[in-house]
Amino acid sequence: MIKLTPHGVYLLQGEKVIPADEYTSTVSSPLSPDMAREHTIAYQIMRAHDRAGGKKMRLKFDALMSHDITYVGIIQTARASGLKEFPIPYAMTNCHNSLCAVGGTINEDDHVFGLSAAKKYGGIYVPVNQSVIHQYAREEMAACGNMILGSDSHTRYGAIGNMGVGEGGPELVKQLLSNTYDIDSPEVVLVYLTGKPRHGVGPHDVAIALCGAVFKQGFVTNRILEFVGPGVANLSNDFRLGIDVMTTETACLSSIWQTDETTRQFYQLHGHPERYRQLMPGEVAYYDRMIEID
């Protein structure tokens, strides 16, 4: 079951959802939507990366990701614009144009270029057939509270507490030149999960149902999806990641999930226990819209 609420709601103590008009009429000193939106997980993370602090955000990311369809053009553009070194970790994977493509070695020159760029500018080069871009990002680059910018539309790592944004190459060039990602402060949509999946229901079933419910009407376009609620605890990391990576198809800007012991175990399993921290909404958090998923 999916239910859409097209108006603002408040989330109290991370559990109780109250319509905005009911909250403002019953609380003696209510927080305004603008103030309470700052208490969402999304805004806690974005403000920590925001160099402006107002209605316009100017974001600096913690890391960059590209695959071999995109990194050549990005690096050549940055070089032409004065690039001297990569200012933040930049991982280049070779999982889209691989050596087994048409002609056998047709893309080998791209991969040689990527390796030489990593050596010259200080990047991370992931050899052919070693890892797909997003799995490498999750296992080796992500951290709770961080932000990653990727030149692939499915750059989504919110299920493990790392906001991912997928953009075109020029935005990565700007980050390589120590400039900012400039956007209007986005609205946040509460995705409130309850219950647990029935036998035979997989993450893509949930993702397709979510897309079907919101895409046509633009319900979440350019907004942040924030997944919280008692249903989160009933999902494995793989289940969460399977839903999360497909949020791109809803046309949202990014996504983020509350983190818990299951998330901690993910980082422990992949050898980065220090990258885990609990992420939860504040005592009173405002969301511009809500999606309930049972």
C-alpha atoms as one frame of an Amber mdcrd trajectory, in Angstrom:
protein
   0.000   0.000   0.000   1.252   3.462  -0.928  -0.451   6.659   0.231   0.543
  10.168  -0.847   0.086  13.279   1.293   0.565  16.409  -0.867   0.957  18.845
   2.034   3.409  19.427   4.863   3.728  17.198   7.920   5.770  17.241  11.119
   7.571  14.184  12.468   7.939  14.164  16.256  10.709  12.152  17.966  11.211
  10.283  14.700   7.966   8.380  15.182   4.727  10.384  15.275   3.484  12.079
  12.107   1.213  15.124  12.494  -0.287  17.262   9.683   1.246  20.736   9.648
  -2.004  22.553  10.443  -2.700  20.286  13.416   0.828  20.781  14.749   0.698
  24.575  14.560  -2.742  24.702  16.216  -1.892  22.440  19.153   1.717  23.326
  20.055   2.294  26.416  22.183   5.549  27.436  20.485   5.593  25.619  17.136
   8.670  25.583  14.934   8.136  27.093  11.500   8.469  24.799   8.483  11.763
  26.474   7.515  13.225  25.960  10.993  11.976  22.393  11.404  13.103  21.364
   7.910  16.643  21.965   9.139  16.124  19.033  11.543  15.602  16.474   8.781
  18.484  14.093   8.129  18.807  15.556   4.642  19.317  19.108   5.860  21.628
  18.058   8.677  23.904  16.573   6.003  23.508  19.245   3.342  24.102  22.151
   5.726  27.361  20.526   6.809  28.445  20.723   3.155  26.852  24.092   2.336
  29.104  27.121   1.879  26.181  29.576   1.657  23.705  28.742   4.419  20.531
  30.250   3.004  17.835  29.635   0.392  20.559  28.966  -2.148  22.928  26.099
  -1.359  26.528  25.945  -2.516  27.665  22.385  -1.833  31.124  20.842  -1.644
  31.165  17.041  -1.869  33.350  14.559   0.001  34.133  12.387  -3.024  33.488
  11.955  -6.743  32.652   8.865  -8.825  32.816   8.266 -12.590  32.840   5.299
 -14.927  34.597   4.928 -18.264  31.790   6.440 -20.332  32.240   9.790 -18.603
  35.605  10.295 -16.899  37.644  11.080 -20.022  35.575  14.119 -20.977  35.388
  15.306 -17.369  39.133  15.186 -16.821  39.983  16.699 -20.208  37.596  19.589
 -19.533  39.067  20.125 -16.076  42.621  20.028 -17.516  41.687  22.654 -20.099
  40.357  24.789 -17.242  43.517  24.685 -15.146  43.327  21.417 -13.142  46.505
  20.741 -11.145  45.376  17.920  -8.840  42.203  16.238  -7.658  41.180  18.191
  -4.524  39.001  15.370  -3.143  38.973  11.575  -3.636  37.918  10.775  -7.207
  37.317   7.137  -8.133  37.245   6.022 -11.769  35.751   2.611 -12.455  35.874
   0.678 -15.713  32.542  -1.090 -15.754  30.505   0.510 -18.565  32.872   0.552
 -21.565  34.772  -2.633 -20.757  37.449  -4.470 -22.745  34.905  -7.082 -23.824
  32.931  -4.479 -25.786  32.671  -4.464 -29.596  36.076  -5.022 -31.145  37.648
  -6.432 -28.010  39.971  -3.530 -27.224  38.027  -0.565 -28.610  37.926   1.200
 -25.241  41.412   0.347 -24.056  42.654   3.873 -24.786  40.047   5.300 -22.387
  41.271   2.994 -19.653  44.925   3.876 -20.227  43.974   7.543 -20.046  42.101
   6.953 -16.770  45.067   5.189 -15.222  47.475   7.928 -16.294  45.118  10.608
 -14.904  44.852   8.794 -11.576  48.640   8.641 -11.335  49.114  12.290 -12.322
  46.312  13.928 -10.310  45.981  11.572  -7.349  42.814   9.679  -8.221  41.615
   6.137  -7.583  41.672   3.791 -10.568  39.536   0.631 -10.417  40.719  -1.843
 -13.092  38.436  -3.404 -15.682  36.111  -6.143 -14.399  36.979  -5.444 -10.752
  33.857  -3.588  -9.629  30.744  -1.781 -10.825  30.822   1.947 -10.000  28.079
   2.009  -7.364  29.176  -1.090  -5.495  32.701   0.294  -5.285  31.289   3.552
  -3.936  29.225   1.769  -1.283  32.023  -0.511  -0.118  35.005   1.837  -0.356
  33.878   5.479  -0.572  30.655   5.935   1.408  30.380   7.123   5.028  27.415
   8.153   7.149  26.790  11.877   6.853  28.894  12.273   3.700  27.948  13.354
   0.177  29.164  11.841  -3.093  28.709  13.362  -6.564  28.718  10.888  -9.450
  28.545  11.238 -13.228  25.940   8.482 -13.384  22.226   8.967 -12.812  21.938
   6.125 -10.297  24.379   7.673  -7.822  22.339   6.780  -4.733  23.922   5.661
  -1.450  21.295   6.974   0.963  20.432   3.534   2.321  23.816   3.477   4.080
  23.630   7.077   5.256  25.584   8.753   2.431  23.708  11.182   0.189  24.497
  10.555  -3.474  23.733  12.928  -6.342  23.959  11.914  -9.998  24.829  14.738
 -12.371  26.347  15.521 -15.751  30.075  15.891 -16.196  30.255  19.708 -15.886
  29.241  19.535 -12.214  32.124  17.153 -11.491  34.462  19.486 -13.356  33.378
  22.301 -11.047  34.172  20.174  -7.984  37.577  19.255  -9.443  38.264  22.975
  -9.790  37.216  23.545  -6.149  33.953  25.260  -7.078  30.515  24.471  -5.655
  27.325  22.658  -6.673  24.723  25.429  -6.643  21.017  24.665  -6.137  17.904
  26.161  -4.600  17.347  24.659  -1.149  15.275  21.559  -1.961  12.058  20.366
  -0.365  12.177  17.096   1.585   9.633  14.286   1.239   9.090  11.931   4.157
   8.939   8.288   3.039   7.429   6.573   6.074   7.858   2.798   6.068   5.748
   0.389   8.105   5.304  -3.389   8.152   7.595  -5.844   6.412   7.717  -7.424
   2.942   5.601 -10.461   2.271   7.302 -13.591   0.938   8.194 -13.102  -2.709
   8.243  -9.307  -2.613  11.639  -7.879  -3.526  13.172  -4.410  -3.420  12.458
  -3.685  -7.067   8.793  -4.510  -6.523   8.756  -1.738  -3.933  10.767   0.618
  -6.152   8.530   0.083  -9.186   5.419   0.641  -7.082   6.941   3.826  -5.690
   7.826   5.101  -9.167   4.366   4.270 -10.433   2.766   6.232  -7.607   4.805
   9.435  -7.928   6.494   9.856 -11.312   3.676  10.929 -13.644   2.508  13.752
 -11.384   6.027  14.903 -10.490   5.325  14.331  -6.799   9.006  14.160  -5.794
  10.739  15.877  -8.722  13.964  17.602  -7.583  13.111  16.876  -3.941  14.969
  14.748  -1.369  13.427  11.448  -0.270  13.995  10.685   3.424  13.214   7.103
   4.485  12.288   6.620   8.142   9.796   4.663  10.210   9.465   1.295  11.940
   9.502  -0.590   8.633  13.149   0.289   7.996  14.285  -2.155  10.694  12.542
  -5.000   8.845  14.677  -4.598   5.724  18.164  -5.979   5.106  20.879  -3.692
   3.763  20.578  -5.289   0.332  16.809  -4.716   0.333  17.268  -1.071   1.291
  19.981  -0.572  -1.320  17.778  -2.166  -3.987  15.015   0.361  -3.333  17.391
   3.264  -2.903  19.306   2.928  -6.169  16.011   3.033  -8.071  14.828   6.295
  -6.490  16.523   7.959  -9.461  13.546   6.792 -11.531  11.185   8.881  -9.399
  13.017  12.063 -10.595  14.060  12.993  -7.046  17.306  14.877  -6.448  18.695
  12.463  -3.852  17.734  10.150  -1.008  18.726   9.405   2.581  17.696   6.785
   5.142  17.810   6.611   8.903  20.690   4.397   9.998  20.719   1.633  12.604
  22.508  -1.516  13.727  21.963  -3.087  10.292  23.810  -0.158   8.716  26.603
  -0.452  11.271  27.036  -4.114  10.338  27.406  -3.136   6.670  30.373  -0.883
   7.426  31.834  -3.478   9.795  31.559  -6.180   7.116  33.424  -4.055   4.570
  36.206  -3.073   6.933  35.183   0.518   7.684  33.468   0.493  11.098  34.611
   4.075  11.764  32.423   5.318   8.909  29.180   4.476  10.688  27.170   6.886
  12.795  23.517   6.994  13.639  21.429   9.346  11.526  17.949  10.282  12.706
  15.628  13.267  12.303  15.638  15.787  15.134  12.965  16.033  17.830  10.725
  18.059  15.490  11.289  17.765  11.729   9.195  19.238   8.940   8.594  17.550
   5.576   6.964  19.235   2.614   5.146  16.073   1.522   4.795  12.469   2.656
   4.696   9.012   1.108   3.514   6.149   3.319   4.581   2.651   2.256   3.224
  -0.394   4.054
